[in-house]
Amino acid sequence: MSAKNVISDRTAALLEKQRELDERIKRSLQRDRSVSRKSRNRALLLIGVSIERQIKRQPSYLATVRSFVTGLKDHEQEAVTTFLDTLLADAPTPNSTTPGAMSSITSPLVPQRSEMVDP
């Protein structure tokens, strides 16, 4: 074999290894993005659960939540508003308080330790 063929074969082998490494890197990045996306989705779900519980305990928080919703698109606002309306329809009457419910003087921006959601 000539020196030119040996270099070509080496170069081809190195290029193939580089291609394989590029594919492995791409798959690894996809896995990382997937893990990050799943973590974010779980956190958003837990935030929603926490807000739902708080509204059930203290319906006065509904106005605050509705103010956050105004930043969404119209059809998204409609979906959230519909859900919030059904949430209050299912909520217990204001006279029935559950143990651990917040007092009406507590600020809606400061969660109580008993209200924090465990992941």
C-alpha positions as CSV (number, residue, x, y, z in Angstrom):
1,M,0.0,0.0,0.0
2,S,1.2,3.4,-0.7
3,A,1.5,6.1,2.0
4,K,-1.4,8.1,0.4
5,N,-3.8,5.1,0.8
6,V,-2.8,4.6,4.5
7,I,-3.4,8.3,5.3
8,S,-6.8,8.2,3.5
9,D,-7.8,5.1,5.5
10,R,-6.8,6.7,8.7
11,T,-8.6,9.9,7.8
12,A,-11.7,7.9,6.9
13,A,-11.6,6.0,10.2
14,L,-11.1,9.2,12.2
15,L,-14.0,10.9,10.3
16,E,-16.2,7.9,11.1
17,K,-15.2,8.1,14.8
18,Q,-16.0,11.8,14.7
19,R,-19.4,11.2,13.2
20,E,-20.2,8.6,15.9
21,L,-19.1,11.0,18.6
22,D,-21.2,13.7,17.1
23,E,-24.2,11.4,17.2
24,R,-23.5,10.4,20.9
25,I,-23.2,14.1,21.8
26,K,-26.5,14.9,20.1
27,R,-28.3,12.0,22.0
28,S,-26.7,13.2,25.2
29,L,-27.9,16.7,24.7
30,Q,-31.4,15.5,23.9
31,R,-31.5,13.5,27.1
32,D,-30.3,16.5,29.1
33,R,-33.0,18.7,27.6
34,S,-35.6,16.0,28.3
35,V,-34.6,15.8,32.0
36,S,-34.7,19.6,32.2
37,R,-38.1,19.7,30.5
38,K,-39.5,17.0,32.8
39,S,-38.2,18.8,35.9
40,R,-39.7,22.1,34.8
41,N,-43.0,20.5,34.0
42,R,-43.1,18.8,37.5
43,A,-42.3,22.2,39.2
44,L,-45.1,23.9,37.2
45,L,-47.5,21.2,38.1
46,L,-46.7,21.5,41.8
47,I,-47.1,25.3,41.6
48,G,-50.5,24.8,40.1
49,V,-51.5,22.3,42.8
50,S,-50.3,24.7,45.5
51,I,-52.3,27.6,43.9
52,E,-55.4,25.4,43.6
53,R,-55.2,24.4,47.3
54,Q,-54.8,28.0,48.3
55,I,-57.8,29.1,46.3
56,K,-59.9,26.4,47.9
57,R,-58.8,27.5,51.4
58,Q,-59.2,31.2,50.7
59,P,-61.3,32.1,47.6
60,S,-60.1,35.7,48.0
61,Y,-56.9,34.6,46.3
62,L,-58.9,34.1,43.1
63,A,-58.6,37.8,42.1
64,T,-54.8,37.6,42.4
65,V,-54.7,34.5,40.3
66,R,-57.0,36.0,37.7
67,S,-54.6,39.0,37.4
68,F,-51.8,36.6,36.5
69,V,-53.9,35.0,33.8
70,T,-54.4,38.3,31.9
71,G,-50.9,37.8,30.4
72,L,-52.1,34.6,28.6
73,K,-53.6,34.3,25.1
74,D,-57.4,34.6,24.9
75,H,-58.1,30.9,24.5
76,E,-55.7,30.1,27.3
77,Q,-57.4,32.7,29.6
78,E,-60.7,31.1,28.8
79,A,-59.5,27.7,29.7
80,V,-58.0,28.9,33.0
81,T,-61.1,31.0,33.8
82,T,-63.4,28.0,33.2
83,F,-61.3,25.9,35.5
84,L,-61.2,28.5,38.2
85,D,-65.0,28.9,38.0
86,T,-65.5,25.2,38.4
87,L,-63.0,25.1,41.2
88,L,-65.0,27.6,43.2
89,A,-68.2,25.8,42.5
90,D,-66.7,22.7,44.1
91,A,-65.2,24.6,47.0
92,P,-66.6,24.3,50.5
93,T,-68.7,27.1,51.9
94,P,-66.8,29.9,53.7
95,N,-68.1,28.9,57.1
96,S,-66.5,25.4,56.9
97,T,-62.8,25.8,57.7
98,T,-60.3,23.1,57.5
99,P,-57.6,22.6,60.1
100,G,-54.5,24.4,59.0
101,A,-56.4,26.9,56.9
102,M,-54.9,30.4,56.9
103,S,-56.4,33.3,58.7
104,S,-58.0,36.0,56.6
105,I,-55.3,38.5,57.7
106,T,-52.4,36.6,56.2
107,S,-50.9,38.1,53.1
108,P,-51.5,35.9,49.9
109,L,-47.8,36.4,49.0
110,V,-46.4,34.6,52.1
111,P,-47.1,30.9,52.2
112,Q,-47.5,29.2,55.5
113,R,-45.2,26.3,56.4
114,S,-48.2,23.9,56.5
115,E,-49.2,24.9,53.0
116,M,-46.0,24.1,51.2
117,V,-46.2,21.2,48.8
118,D,-43.7,18.4,49.1
119,P,-42.2,17.4,45.8
